[in-house]
Amino acid sequence: MKRLLRSRANFALAASVVVLVIASVGTSSASTDHNLAATGIHRATVASAGAVTKTFSFIGPRNSKTATVVNINGLTINARCNSNGQPVIFAFSSASQADILGRVFDGQGRLHSIHNTSFTKGVSVQLSTSSSDYDASGSVLFETSAGKVVTVTYAFDNATTLGKQNVCTVYGSFVAT
């Protein structure tokens, strides 16, 4: 009987120590969040619940009209085909403070960097390549000062594509928080 009571007492003691440690960590974290907020620094957040994932596809003839393929969280991406059947892709921001960073690899394996840390209203960023090789793929990441994030993975190809059709294509997917 004494042995049973001693093991229960040890278990209760261990459990109370764990509860105290957890409680102090939670208080410390709240104190840190308050101190960070006072200095204007924000804690990193992970937002996976409620994320939006969608795909998009633009297929157009030469001289096609501009179509919006992505429009979420302050990021708009438009696509069209120019008179030579080459894709023309631009990104726009409606956020007052945002960044856009990305990389595109063309069919020759050349890297095209996309970098604008002042991506705000009225600014556009070209997402298609300026080289003569338009079969390419890439990704861009967009973030607003409010912590909204959009990750876009896309590809594009010039005429002739899709089984020798005389069209250009822009397609891909995005994840937004």
C-alpha positions in Angstrom: 0.0 0.0 0.0 2.8 2.4 0.9 4.6 1.6 -2.4 1.4 2.4 -4.3 0.9 5.7 -2.5 4.6 6.6 -3.1 4.4 5.9 -6.9 1.2 8.0 -7.1 2.9 10.8 -5.2 5.9 10.7 -7.5 3.6 10.8 -10.5 1.6 13.7 -9.1 4.9 15.6 -8.4 6.2 15.0 -11.9 2.9 16.0 -13.5 2.8 19.3 -11.5 6.4 20.1 -12.6 5.4 19.6 -16.2 2.3 21.8 -15.8 4.4 24.6 -14.2 7.0 24.5 -17.0 4.3 24.7 -19.6 2.6 27.6 -17.8 5.8 29.5 -17.4 6.7 29.1 -21.1 3.2 30.4 -22.1 3.7 33.4 -19.9 7.1 34.0 -21.2 5.9 33.8 -24.8 3.1 36.3 -24.0 5.6 38.6 -22.4 7.9 38.3 -25.5 5.0 39.0 -27.9 4.1 42.1 -25.9 7.8 43.3 -25.9 8.1 42.7 -29.6 4.9 44.5 -30.4 6.2 47.5 -28.3 9.3 47.7 -30.5 7.4 47.3 -33.8 8.7 43.9 -34.5 6.2 41.1 -35.2 6.5 37.4 -34.4 6.5 35.1 -37.4 3.2 33.3 -37.9 2.4 30.1 -39.6 -0.9 30.1 -41.4 -1.7 26.8 -43.0 -5.3 26.5 -42.0 -7.6 28.1 -44.5 -4.9 28.4 -47.2 -6.3 28.7 -50.7 -4.8 26.6 -53.5 -6.0 27.1 -57.2 -4.8 26.3 -60.7 -5.0 28.6 -63.7 -4.6 28.2 -67.5 -4.5 30.9 -70.2 -4.4 29.8 -73.8 -4.6 32.6 -76.4 -4.0 33.4 -80.1 -1.6 36.0 -81.3 -2.6 39.5 -80.3 -4.9 38.2 -77.6 -6.6 40.4 -75.1 -5.1 40.6 -71.6 -6.7 38.1 -69.1 -6.3 38.1 -65.3 -5.0 34.6 -64.2 -4.3 35.4 -60.5 -6.1 37.9 -58.3 -5.7 37.3 -54.6 -4.4 39.1 -51.4 -3.3 42.2 -53.3 -1.5 40.3 -56.1 -2.8 40.4 -59.7 -1.1 38.6 -62.6 -2.2 39.2 -66.2 -1.3 37.3 -69.3 -1.7 37.8 -73.0 0.0 36.8 -76.3 1.8 39.5 -78.4 1.7 39.8 -82.2 4.5 37.1 -82.4 2.6 34.6 -80.3 4.9 35.1 -77.3 3.5 35.2 -73.8 3.5 38.5 -72.0 3.0 38.2 -68.2 3.0 41.0 -65.7 2.3 41.2 -61.9 0.7 44.1 -60.2 0.2 44.9 -56.5 -2.7 46.7 -54.8 -0.9 46.6 -51.5 0.8 49.7 -50.2 3.9 47.8 -49.0 4.8 44.4 -50.5 7.7 42.3 -51.9 7.9 40.0 -54.9 10.8 37.7 -55.5 11.2 34.8 -58.0 13.1 32.9 -60.5 12.3 31.8 -64.0 14.3 29.2 -66.0 13.9 29.4 -69.8 14.2 26.4 -72.2 18.0 27.0 -72.5 18.4 26.7 -68.8 19.1 30.4 -68.3 18.1 32.0 -65.0 15.9 35.2 -65.0 15.6 36.8 -61.5 12.6 38.7 -60.4 13.3 41.0 -57.4 11.3 44.0 -56.2 11.2 44.9 -52.5 9.2 48.0 -53.2 6.3 46.3 -55.0 3.5 48.7 -54.4 0.4 50.2 -56.0 1.2 51.5 -59.5 4.3 49.2 -60.0 4.4 46.4 -62.4 6.9 43.5 -62.7 7.4 41.4 -65.8 7.1 37.7 -65.1 7.9 36.4 -68.6 11.4 36.3 -70.0 13.0 39.0 -72.2 15.0 36.4 -74.0 13.9 34.9 -77.3 13.3 31.5 -75.6 9.8 31.6 -74.2 9.2 28.0 -73.1 10.0 28.5 -69.4 8.9 27.8 -65.9 9.3 29.6 -62.6 8.0 30.6 -59.3 7.4 33.9 -57.5 6.6 34.7 -53.9 4.6 37.7 -52.9 4.2 39.1 -49.4 2.4 42.1 -48.0 3.3 44.1 -44.9 0.1 42.6 -43.4 1.7 39.1 -43.6 -0.4 37.9 -46.6 1.6 35.5 -48.7 1.0 34.1 -52.2 3.3 31.5 -53.9 2.8 31.1 -57.6 4.4 28.3 -59.7 3.9 28.8 -63.4 5.0 27.9 -66.9 4.6 29.5 -70.3 5.2 28.7 -73.9 5.0 30.5 -77.2 3.3 29.5 -80.5 3.4 26.8 -81.6 2.5 24.7 -78.6 -0.1 22.2 -77.4 0.2 19.8 -80.3 1.4 22.4 -82.8 -1.5 24.8 -82.2 -0.8 28.4 -83.0 -1.3 29.7 -79.5 0.7 30.8 -76.5 0.0 29.4 -73.0 0.5 30.5 -69.4 -0.5 28.0 -66.7 0.2 27.0 -63.2 -1.0 27.1 -59.6 -0.9 29.3 -56.5 -1.2 29.0 -52.8 -2.4 32.0 -50.8 -2.8 32.5 -47.0 
